[in-house]
Amino acid sequence: MKFEDRVAHQARATRGRVKKLLGKATGSARLQSEGRREQFRGNLERAADKLRDAFRR
């Protein structure tokens, strides 16, 4: 897996976490939901990267 992809997946998870917290602070259910989805997707992509690397070695 390329380093750029790893950074992008981590950034997506972090961006989602920030959106989720902002939504919670402002009371925006839409922003909270969007943040949860984005964080989940970033974490899922990171897990897939780790799994791919485990089978390459």
C-alpha positions as CSV (number, residue, x, y, z in Angstrom):
1,M,0.0,0.0,0.0
2,K,1.3,3.4,-0.9
3,F,2.2,5.9,1.8
4,E,-0.1,8.5,0.2
5,D,-3.1,6.1,0.5
6,R,-2.4,5.4,4.2
7,V,-2.2,9.2,4.9
8,A,-5.4,9.8,3.0
9,H,-7.3,7.1,4.9
10,Q,-6.0,8.4,8.2
11,A,-7.0,11.9,7.2
12,R,-10.5,10.7,6.3
13,A,-10.9,9.1,9.7
14,T,-9.7,12.2,11.5
15,R,-11.9,14.5,9.4
16,G,-14.8,12.3,10.3
17,R,-14.0,12.4,14.0
18,V,-13.8,16.2,13.8
19,K,-17.2,16.5,12.0
20,K,-18.8,14.2,14.5
21,L,-17.6,16.3,17.4
22,L,-18.6,19.5,15.7
23,G,-22.0,18.1,15.1
24,K,-22.3,17.1,18.7
25,A,-21.2,20.5,19.9
26,T,-23.6,22.4,17.6
27,G,-26.5,20.0,17.9
28,S,-26.5,19.1,14.2
29,A,-27.6,15.6,13.7
30,R,-26.7,15.7,10.0
31,L,-23.1,16.7,10.7
32,Q,-22.8,14.1,13.4
33,S,-24.1,11.4,11.1
34,E,-21.9,12.5,8.3
35,G,-18.9,12.5,10.6
36,R,-19.7,9.0,11.9
37,R,-19.9,7.7,8.3
38,E,-16.7,9.3,7.2
39,Q,-14.8,8.1,10.3
40,F,-16.1,4.6,9.8
41,R,-15.0,4.6,6.2
42,G,-11.5,5.8,7.0
43,N,-11.1,3.2,9.7
44,L,-12.4,0.5,7.4
45,E,-9.9,1.5,4.7
46,R,-7.1,1.5,7.3
47,A,-8.0,-2.0,8.4
48,A,-8.1,-3.2,4.8
49,D,-4.6,-1.7,4.3
50,K,-3.3,-3.6,7.4
51,L,-4.9,-6.8,6.2
52,R,-3.3,-6.5,2.7
53,D,0.1,-5.8,4.3
54,A,-0.2,-8.8,6.5
55,F,-0.7,-11.1,3.5
56,R,2.1,-9.6,1.5
57,R,4.8,-10.5,4.1
